[in-house]
Amino acid sequence: MSILEIKNLNLSFLSGGKEYQALHNVSLKLEEGKILALVGESGCGKTITAMSVLRLLPPNAKITSGEIWYKGINLLELNDKQMQKIRGKEIALVPQDPMTSLNPLYTIGSQILEIIETHQNLKGTEAEKKAIEALEQVKIPNAKERLKAYPHEFSGGMRQRVIIAMAITCKSSVIIADEPTTALDVTVQAQIMDLIKDIQKDSNTSFIFISHDFGLVYETADSAVVMYNGHVVENSEAKELFTNPKHPYTQALIKTLPDFNTQKLTPIEGQPPSIKDCFKGCPFEPRCDKRIDICKKEFPPVYNVNNACVSCWLYKN
C-alpha cells in the first residue's frame, strides 16, 4: 500500500523572463514502511522532486501540473497554513548539510524542543524527556548533557544524527533524506545508513532516500527510481535494478562503479544536459551507445519490462 504517490508532476523555473521545464511528468510511489531511492547524476531532478512534496521550492519555481497524494490528500491543493501542519510532523526532511540546517547560535536541545513544542504541544519536562529519547534513539551518548551543547561541538556524523532525531521526534510517517551521508567518511556513512534502516524497521517509517551512491542504494533501498534531465527513465525494485538494469542510462551509471578486479572506472561520455537544453526525443540520446534513429525524433513512452517501468525505445515491441 502506497503512503505517498506523485502523479505526472511537471515543474518549471522562470529565468530571464523565460520558462524552463525542470520536471517532466514525474510519477512514483512510496510504499508504506519502505525505502524508495531517487538516483541519478547531479541536476537530474532528484532534490526538486522531493522538495515539491514538502512545497519548499525556490521563488522562481512553479508546479505547472500534476498531483502529490499523501494519505488520500492531494498536497498541491493545501494552502500554506495546512502545509505547515504536514511539514515536520507528517513528512520530515533530513537535509544534505546538517551544519547549515542547525542554527549555530542555539543549543541542540533548544532546537529539538522547538519542534516538539510546535508539533506535539508538549512543554517543560515532558518535552525535554521526548528530546532525550530522540537523541538516545539515534545513539548519541549522554543525551541529557548533549542537549546543552551547540552544533559546533558535534562532529559531522553526530550533527547528522541530531537532524535525524529532529525528524523522528514527531514520529513522522515519511522522512525525506537528501544525500544524508555527503561529506562523511565511509565508516560514519555506514552508521548513518544502519540508523535509517533501524528507524524504518522499528517504527515502520517510509523513506525517500536521495543519492548518487549506488552502493548505498543497493544496501538500503527497497525500490529505486532513476532520473535523467527531470524524467523518470527507470523504476523498479532496487535489487532488480542492479542485477538487471534495463535503461542504457542505468546501465551506464552502474558501469561507473569501481571494478575491483580490473580497478577501472568506466565514465559516461559527454555531460548531463541543463534544463535550458531542448530535446525532441530522448535527452540521453547524445550520450547513449545504444541509440537508434527514433531516439532523436520522439521521446519514448514507458514500457513494462519484467516488473520494471522503463522509458526507452529499445523495448518497443
C-alpha positions, 0 to 999 in steps of 0.5 A: 500500500502506497503512503505517498504517490506523485502523479505526472508532476511537471515543474518549471523555473522562470529565468530571464523572463523565460520558462524552463521545464525542470520536471517532466511528468514525474510519477512514483510511489512510496510504499508504506514502511519502505525505502524508495531511492531517487538516483541519478547524476547531479541536476537530474531532478532528484532534490526538486522532486522531493522538495515539491512534496514538502512545497519548499521550492525556490521563488522562481519555481512553479508546479505547472501540473500534476498531483502529490497524494499523501494519505488520500490528500492531494498536497498541491491543493493545501494552502500554506497554513495546512502545509505547515501542519504536514511539514515536520510532523507528517513528512520530515526532511533530513537535509544534505548539510546538517551544519547549515540546517542547525542554527549555530547560535542555539543549543541542540536541545533548544532546537529539538524542543522547538519542534516538539513544542510546535508539533506535539504541544508538549512543554517543560519536562515532558518535552525535554524527556521526548528530546532525550529519547530522540537523541538516545534513539539515534545513539548519541551518548549522554543525551541529557548533557548533549542537549546543552551543547551547540552544533559546533561541538558535534562532529559531522556524523553526530550533527547528522544524527541530531537532524535525524532525531529532529525528524523522528521526534514527531514520529513522522510517517515519511522522512525525506533524506537528501544525500544524508551521508555527503561529506562523511567518511565511509565508516560514519556513512555506514552508521548513518545508513544502519540508523535509517534502516533501524528507524524504518524497521522499528517504527515502520517509517517510509523513506525517500532516500536521495543519492548518487551512491549506488552502493548505498542504494543497493544496501538500503533501498527497497525500490529505486527510481532513476532520473535523467534531465527531470524524467523518470527513465527507470523504476523498479525494485532496487535489487532488480535494478542492479542485477538487471538494469534495463535503461542504457542510462542505468546501465551506464551509471552502474558501469561507473562503479569501481571494478575491483578486479580490473580497478577501472572506472568506466565514465559516461561520455559527454555531460548531463544536459541543463534544463535550458537544453531542448530535446525532441526525443530522448535527452540521453540520446547524445550520450547513449551507445545504444541509440537508434534513429527514433531516439532523436525524433520522439521521446519514448513512452514507458514500457513494462519490462519484467516488473520494471517501468522503463522509458526507452525505445529499445523495448518497443515491441 
